């Protein structure tokens, strides 16, 4: 399966615990087929003893979620869209809803 999500894309979570949330992609892990999304899928970090004093807000961090659970939000029509590719070599992505290029 080809990864169609890129860093800085806005995505909508369509399945799982975080369903319905939107966020910006911070990073993509192609080998694991996972994406890290800002403020989505926050988990409490296991703190080491010396970190116990850190503010609780800093003790949460994003955990990557599976790529099949997200849809890219088209920057043109602002809707979660199925992404197509015009050319496998150029990797130009486009929105199947409005037909505009995303990259
Ligand atoms: Zn679109």
py3Dmol code that shows the C-alpha trace and the ligand (Angstrom):
import py3Dmol

protein = """\
ATOM      1  CA  UNK A   1       0.000   0.000   0.000  1.00  0.00           C
ATOM      2  CA  UNK A   2       1.339   3.360  -1.040  1.00  0.00           C
ATOM      3  CA  UNK A   3       1.411   6.120   1.527  1.00  0.00           C
ATOM      4  CA  UNK A   4      -0.668   9.035   0.391  1.00  0.00           C
ATOM      5  CA  UNK A   5      -0.319  11.124   3.497  1.00  0.00           C
ATOM      6  CA  UNK A   6       2.473  13.642   3.737  1.00  0.00           C
ATOM      7  CA  UNK A   7       3.964  15.774   6.450  1.00  0.00           C
ATOM      8  CA  UNK A   8       1.968  19.018   6.979  1.00  0.00           C
ATOM      9  CA  UNK A   9      -1.220  17.540   5.498  1.00  0.00           C
ATOM     10  CA  UNK A  10      -4.386  18.152   7.420  1.00  0.00           C
ATOM     11  CA  UNK A  11      -6.105  14.883   8.095  1.00  0.00           C
ATOM     12  CA  UNK A  12      -9.334  13.591   9.560  1.00  0.00           C
ATOM     13  CA  UNK A  13      -9.354  10.496  11.719  1.00  0.00           C
ATOM     14  CA  UNK A  14     -12.012   8.165  10.354  1.00  0.00           C
ATOM     15  CA  UNK A  15     -11.674   5.170  12.633  1.00  0.00           C
ATOM     16  CA  UNK A  16     -10.540   4.162  16.063  1.00  0.00           C
ATOM     17  CA  UNK A  17     -10.457   5.893  19.399  1.00  0.00           C
ATOM     18  CA  UNK A  18      -9.782   9.334  17.912  1.00  0.00           C
ATOM     19  CA  UNK A  19     -12.457   9.156  15.223  1.00  0.00           C
ATOM     20  CA  UNK A  20     -13.680  12.584  14.113  1.00  0.00           C
ATOM     21  CA  UNK A  21     -10.578  14.477  15.180  1.00  0.00           C
ATOM     22  CA  UNK A  22      -8.630  16.620  12.784  1.00  0.00           C
ATOM     23  CA  UNK A  23      -5.021  17.589  12.877  1.00  0.00           C
ATOM     24  CA  UNK A  24      -1.830  18.326  11.084  1.00  0.00           C
ATOM     25  CA  UNK A  25       0.553  15.540  10.224  1.00  0.00           C
ATOM     26  CA  UNK A  26       3.805  15.956  12.124  1.00  0.00           C
ATOM     27  CA  UNK A  27       5.566  12.984  10.654  1.00  0.00           C
ATOM     28  CA  UNK A  28       5.006   9.872   8.578  1.00  0.00           C
ATOM     29  CA  UNK A  29       6.464   6.444   9.276  1.00  0.00           C
ATOM     30  CA  UNK A  30       6.209   4.567   5.976  1.00  0.00           C
ATOM     31  CA  UNK A  31       7.662   1.295   7.321  1.00  0.00           C
ATOM     32  CA  UNK A  32       5.124   1.173  10.119  1.00  0.00           C
ATOM     33  CA  UNK A  33       2.316   2.606   7.929  1.00  0.00           C
ATOM     34  CA  UNK A  34       1.664   5.142  10.645  1.00  0.00           C
ATOM     35  CA  UNK A  35       1.342   8.893  10.946  1.00  0.00           C
ATOM     36  CA  UNK A  36       1.881  11.214  13.852  1.00  0.00           C
ATOM     37  CA  UNK A  37      -0.808  13.895  14.075  1.00  0.00           C
ATOM     38  CA  UNK A  38      -0.665  17.013  16.231  1.00  0.00           C
ATOM     39  CA  UNK A  39      -2.887  16.710  19.309  1.00  0.00           C
ATOM     40  CA  UNK A  40      -4.379  13.402  18.216  1.00  0.00           C
ATOM     41  CA  UNK A  41      -3.967  10.147  20.095  1.00  0.00           C
ATOM     42  CA  UNK A  42      -2.321  11.676  23.128  1.00  0.00           C
ATOM     43  CA  UNK A  43      -0.944   9.264  25.636  1.00  0.00           C
ATOM     44  CA  UNK A  44       0.607   9.744  28.990  1.00  0.00           C
ATOM     45  CA  UNK A  45       4.306   9.403  28.743  1.00  0.00           C
ATOM     46  CA  UNK A  46       5.938   7.014  31.119  1.00  0.00           C
ATOM     47  CA  UNK A  47       8.010   9.318  33.214  1.00  0.00           C
ATOM     48  CA  UNK A  48      11.391   8.471  34.486  1.00  0.00           C
ATOM     49  CA  UNK A  49      12.051   9.410  38.072  1.00  0.00           C
ATOM     50  CA  UNK A  50      13.958  12.607  37.281  1.00  0.00           C
ATOM     51  CA  UNK A  51      11.098  13.832  35.085  1.00  0.00           C
ATOM     52  CA  UNK A  52       8.452  13.663  37.785  1.00  0.00           C
ATOM     53  CA  UNK A  53       8.614  17.393  38.364  1.00  0.00           C
ATOM     54  CA  UNK A  54       7.651  18.245  34.798  1.00  0.00           C
ATOM     55  CA  UNK A  55       4.258  19.868  34.345  1.00  0.00           C
ATOM     56  CA  UNK A  56       1.541  17.369  33.508  1.00  0.00           C
ATOM     57  CA  UNK A  57       0.866  19.072  30.208  1.00  0.00           C
ATOM     58  CA  UNK A  58       4.278  18.073  29.050  1.00  0.00           C
ATOM     59  CA  UNK A  59       3.770  14.493  30.078  1.00  0.00           C
ATOM     60  CA  UNK A  60       1.408  13.829  27.191  1.00  0.00           C
ATOM     61  CA  UNK A  61       2.585  13.160  23.718  1.00  0.00           C
ATOM     62  CA  UNK A  62       1.145  12.032  20.440  1.00  0.00           C
ATOM     63  CA  UNK A  63       1.298   8.396  19.476  1.00  0.00           C
ATOM     64  CA  UNK A  64       1.287   7.543  15.767  1.00  0.00           C
ATOM     65  CA  UNK A  65      -1.912   6.060  14.381  1.00  0.00           C
ATOM     66  CA  UNK A  66      -2.385   3.713  11.465  1.00  0.00           C
ATOM     67  CA  UNK A  67      -2.557   5.299   8.050  1.00  0.00           C
ATOM     68  CA  UNK A  68      -5.769   3.470   7.187  1.00  0.00           C
ATOM     69  CA  UNK A  69      -7.504   5.367   9.986  1.00  0.00           C
ATOM     70  CA  UNK A  70      -6.974   8.787   8.449  1.00  0.00           C
ATOM     71  CA  UNK A  71      -8.141  10.693   5.398  1.00  0.00           C
ATOM     72  CA  UNK A  72      -6.384  13.702   3.932  1.00  0.00           C
ATOM     73  CA  UNK A  73      -8.454  16.867   4.028  1.00  0.00           C
ATOM     74  CA  UNK A  74      -8.273  18.540   0.645  1.00  0.00           C
ATOM     75  CA  UNK A  75      -6.883  22.096   0.957  1.00  0.00           C
ATOM     76  CA  UNK A  76      -9.160  23.211  -1.895  1.00  0.00           C
ATOM     77  CA  UNK A  77     -12.600  21.823  -1.108  1.00  0.00           C
ATOM     78  CA  UNK A  78     -11.831  21.407   2.625  1.00  0.00           C
ATOM     79  CA  UNK A  79     -13.359  17.958   2.658  1.00  0.00           C
ATOM     80  CA  UNK A  80     -11.868  14.623   3.569  1.00  0.00           C
ATOM     81  CA  UNK A  81     -10.971  13.294   0.174  1.00  0.00           C
ATOM     82  CA  UNK A  82      -9.771  10.173  -1.484  1.00  0.00           C
ATOM     83  CA  UNK A  83      -6.403  10.955  -2.923  1.00  0.00           C
ATOM     84  CA  UNK A  84      -5.347   9.899  -6.369  1.00  0.00           C
ATOM     85  CA  UNK A  85      -2.104  10.156  -8.215  1.00  0.00           C
ATOM     86  CA  UNK A  86      -1.847  11.535 -11.711  1.00  0.00           C
ATOM     87  CA  UNK A  87       1.576  10.147 -12.301  1.00  0.00           C
ATOM     88  CA  UNK A  88       3.275   7.446 -10.255  1.00  0.00           C
ATOM     89  CA  UNK A  89       6.681   8.852 -11.074  1.00  0.00           C
ATOM     90  CA  UNK A  90       5.980  12.461 -10.233  1.00  0.00           C
ATOM     91  CA  UNK A  91       3.920  11.581  -7.164  1.00  0.00           C
ATOM     92  CA  UNK A  92       1.531  14.402  -7.879  1.00  0.00           C
ATOM     93  CA  UNK A  93      -1.488  13.910  -5.695  1.00  0.00           C
ATOM     94  CA  UNK A  94      -4.953  15.130  -6.440  1.00  0.00           C
ATOM     95  CA  UNK A  95      -8.317  15.208  -4.749  1.00  0.00           C
ATOM     96  CA  UNK A  96     -10.820  12.800  -6.239  1.00  0.00           C
ATOM     97  CA  UNK A  97     -13.637  15.037  -5.081  1.00  0.00           C
ATOM     98  CA  UNK A  98     -12.766  18.389  -6.690  1.00  0.00           C
ATOM     99  CA  UNK A  99     -10.030  17.173  -9.000  1.00  0.00           C
ATOM    100  CA  UNK A 100      -7.439  19.721  -7.940  1.00  0.00           C
ATOM    101  CA  UNK A 101      -3.801  18.987  -7.267  1.00  0.00           C
ATOM    102  CA  UNK A 102      -2.857  18.793  -3.637  1.00  0.00           C
ATOM    103  CA  UNK A 103       0.903  19.019  -3.860  1.00  0.00           C
TER     104      UNK A 103
END
"""
ligand_1 = """\
1
ZN
Zn -10.804 18.697 -3.126
"""
view = py3Dmol.view(width=600, height=400)
view.addModel(protein, "pdb")
view.setStyle({"model": 0}, {"cartoon": {"style": "trace"}})
view.addModel(ligand_1, "xyz")
view.setStyle({"model": 1}, {"stick": {}})
view.zoomTo()
view.show()
